[in-house]
Amino acid sequence: MTMFDERERAFENLFVHEEELRFLALARRNQLFARWAAEQMGLRGPQLNEYVRSFTTSAVRSEPEHALVDRVRADFIAEGVDTPERSIEAALSVAAAAAARQVRTEARVQAG
């Protein structure tokens, strides 16, 4: 194997690793955001878990942020929860920042 082949393989491995971390961060963001929304609606137990799970699958489909905000806003309206859209958007931002921190920390711990 040539030096060029080794560098190419290293870059490919780095790309795969970064994409994996990006996906994990998106899934965690959706999970944290859904948990916040579920708490606002008073969901508990199996209802809370199912709600959170439905948002985690949204990461697989890679739904845009505005779709998640729209979904939560519609759920809040249906449940009679009066929360401004800005608060929902802020909760998504907080969830994204927390998810990124958590995934980075977990990656460092795994790397040893």
VENSULGI-V255291 format. One record per backbone hydrogen bond with DSSP energy under -1.0 kcal/mol. CO is the residue of the C=O (numbers start at 1). NH is the residue of the N-H. Records with the same first field share a line. If there is no record, write none. Layout:
CO = NH / NH
//
This chain:
2 = 6
3 = 7
4 = 8
5 = 9
6 = 10
7 = 11
8 = 12
9 = 13
10 = 14
11 = 15
12 = 16
13 = 17
14 = 18
15 = 19
16 = 20
17 = 21
18 = 22
19 = 23
20 = 24
21 = 25
22 = 26
23 = 27
24 = 28
25 = 29
26 = 30
27 = 31
28 = 32
29 = 33
30 = 34
31 = 35
32 = 36
33 = 37
34 = 38
35 = 39
36 = 40
37 = 41
38 = 43
44 = 47
45 = 49
46 = 50
47 = 51
48 = 52
49 = 53
50 = 54
51 = 55
52 = 56
53 = 57
57 = 61
58 = 63
64 = 68
65 = 69
66 = 70
67 = 71
68 = 72
69 = 73
70 = 74
71 = 75
72 = 76
73 = 77
74 = 78
75 = 79
76 = 81
81 = 83
84 = 88
85 = 89
86 = 90
87 = 91
88 = 92
89 = 93
90 = 94
91 = 95
92 = 96
93 = 97
94 = 98
95 = 99
96 = 100
97 = 101
98 = 102
99 = 103
100 = 104
101 = 105
102 = 106
103 = 107
104 = 108
105 = 109
106 = 110
107 = 111
108 = 112
//
